[in-house]
Structures are given as C-alpha cells and as structure tokens.
Amino acid sequence: MNPKTNRNHGKAAERAFAKYLGAQRMGVMGRHDIQGGIYAAEVKSYTRMVAFTWWEQAVRNAATKGLTPMLLLHLKGTEYRRGLV
C-alpha cells in the first residue's frame, strides 16, 4: 500500500475505535490517537498480526482454570520492562 492509503486506513480505524469506545479521536500528528477518560490510546491496524493468535491461546489456556487471560509481549534485544501487557 502507498503511504496515503495507509494514512486513510489508519484514520478509519481511529474513527471506528473512537465510536466503539465512546471516546474522542484526537487526529493530530504527534499526539495520541484516541482519548477517553484517563486513557490515551494509540491505534494500529494490520492486515495480519500474529498477536491475535497468541491472545486466543492465552484465552483458551486461562479458561481451563477459570482465570483471566493476560498476554505479555517482548521484543528480543530490548529490556523486559519495555514489554507490553
């Protein structure tokens, strides 16, 4: 995809999430994408992302014990404290 198409796709995802969450789309470069209550959200939209498969695994595994799933992401070569929950 070309950069303009990517930007338009990203803006559409921001609008959709803002509406779904009842939040406000900020729409200014250099700031967070969506603000709702105490949250400042960054929106990313992908055609394919393996994290969804990982999340489904976490949900399945937690459900067998009646627990709440959590997915922790770490980029190799970075500090663990910079990981994502």
Wavefront OBJ file of the C-alpha trace (Angstrom):
o trace
v 0.000 0.000 0.000
v 1.116 3.526 -0.586
v 1.564 5.988 2.321
v -1.665 7.923 1.576
v -3.704 4.702 1.573
v -2.031 3.654 4.845
v -2.898 7.007 6.468
v -6.514 6.771 5.319
v -6.760 3.187 6.596
v -5.305 4.299 9.951
v -7.703 7.246 10.238
v -10.655 4.961 9.529
v -9.518 2.593 12.304
v -9.154 5.533 14.719
v -12.690 6.759 13.938
v -14.148 3.267 14.315
v -12.457 2.619 17.675
v -13.370 6.080 18.982
v -17.028 5.472 18.126
v -16.978 1.960 19.588
v -15.401 3.165 22.857
v -17.402 6.392 23.106
v -14.076 8.245 23.078
v -12.714 11.222 21.158
v -10.424 10.893 18.145
v -7.608 13.401 18.563
v -6.464 13.371 14.914
v -3.310 15.434 15.403
v 0.114 14.120 14.400
v 2.448 13.726 17.365
v -0.347 13.093 19.898
v -2.260 10.015 20.925
v -4.942 8.851 18.502
v -7.911 8.477 20.874
v -8.694 9.902 24.299
v -11.350 8.507 26.575
v -11.440 9.195 30.302
v -7.960 8.610 31.738
v -6.800 6.692 28.645
v -4.670 7.935 25.773
v -4.786 5.253 23.079
v -2.574 4.625 20.082
v -4.438 2.782 17.301
v -2.696 0.343 14.968
v -4.491 -1.603 12.242
v -2.865 -4.546 10.480
v -3.861 -6.924 7.723
v -2.203 -9.802 9.592
v -0.822 -9.883 13.105
v 0.289 -12.992 14.957
v -0.523 -11.420 18.363
v -4.186 -12.303 17.817
v -3.234 -15.965 17.646
v -1.218 -15.551 20.846
v -4.187 -13.834 22.527
v -6.527 -16.670 21.531
v -4.063 -19.132 23.090
v -3.964 -17.100 26.323
v -7.786 -17.022 26.449
v -8.068 -20.783 25.891
v -5.437 -21.616 28.490
v -6.894 -19.284 31.138
v -10.421 -20.548 30.562
v -9.426 -24.100 31.513
v -8.653 -22.831 35.040
v -11.299 -20.086 35.252
v -8.617 -17.369 35.201
v -8.344 -14.015 33.420
v -6.047 -14.140 30.385
v -3.026 -11.864 30.007
v -0.653 -11.554 27.067
v 2.849 -10.170 27.644
v 4.837 -9.096 24.588
v 8.603 -8.632 24.498
v 10.770 -7.551 21.576
v 14.030 -9.518 21.553
v 17.017 -7.329 22.332
v 15.046 -4.870 24.483
v 14.621 -4.618 28.243
v 11.717 -6.626 29.657
v 10.372 -3.538 31.438
v 9.658 -2.116 27.972
v 7.332 -5.012 27.133
v 3.614 -4.715 26.513
v 0.721 -6.109 28.524
l 1 2 3 4 5 6 7 8 9 10 11 12 13 14 15 16 17 18 19 20 21 22 23 24 25 26 27 28 29 30 31 32 33 34 35 36 37 38 39 40 41 42 43 44 45 46 47 48 49 50 51 52 53 54 55 56 57 58 59 60 61 62 63 64 65 66 67 68 69 70 71 72 73 74 75 76 77 78 79 80 81 82 83 84 85
